[in-house]
Amino acid sequence: MHGVRIDPETSSCLQAVFDLPLLKTLDISVDMTLESAVSVAPTDPAMESINVTTLSLANNNWVDDRVLSGVLPSLNGLLELDLSNTRITSPCIAHLLPNMRHLTSLGLQGILLNDDDLIFLTQLPNLKKLILSDTGVGDTLLVGGYLNTCKELELVSLCRTAISDRGLANMKLSKLRTLWLDGCAVTIESVLSLSAYRCNNLTYLSVRKLLAVTDNLEEEIQAADVVDPD
């Protein structure tokens, strides 16, 4: 067995899941209750041999710092992690994620992140996909050089964040192919400069509802799904 989805009816058997030697993917249902989830959190010696490479805890309001602190330290080989729309805090992420150096995909959408905590990204050199939409991150992500240290990034989502032209001017990711900037306070001129000179391998660029576009461009940009630099 390479993947399993845990639903409320089977959550009492969750601990037994960790005994599956070939388990690679664990997807915990969004409907799972807090009482059921508590069994995930305690660190158990039996969890040291877990081979899970993909873990999704997204959209669960019971997933907090305590749950993550109990599970994540035993998953050093994790490649894909989605924590989007959970109750995990920025300091907890900054503390735990630097140890996840093998991560290639990270989803943090909807988690309020402190700019100063973003330094954890410098410890994740293998990231190829990063979702930071609706996190409130600002220009420090780019001006501080945190994002640029993830040189393998191919997909980044910064929708509805506090990124501005100032931050975008510091983005330089040669392997980036897909970028979402929907709802950001950036100008179309800054976006086009980015795609032409500093991220010149972009093939998909979403810039809908930019907050800083001029009136005569607003309708055109809101209707666009893709701006192709070619």
Secondary structure, DSSP 8 states (H G I E B T S, - for coil): --EEEE-GGGGGGHHHHTT-TT--EEEE-TT--HHHHGGGSS--GGGGG----EEE-TT-TT--HHHHHHHGGG-TT--EEE-TTSS--HHHHHHHGGG-TT-SEEE-TT----GGGGGGGGG-TT--EEE-TTS---THHHHTSTGGG-TT--EEE-TTSS-BHHHHTT---TT--EEE-TT-B--HHHHHHIIIIISTT--EEE-TT-TT--HHHHHHHHT-S-----
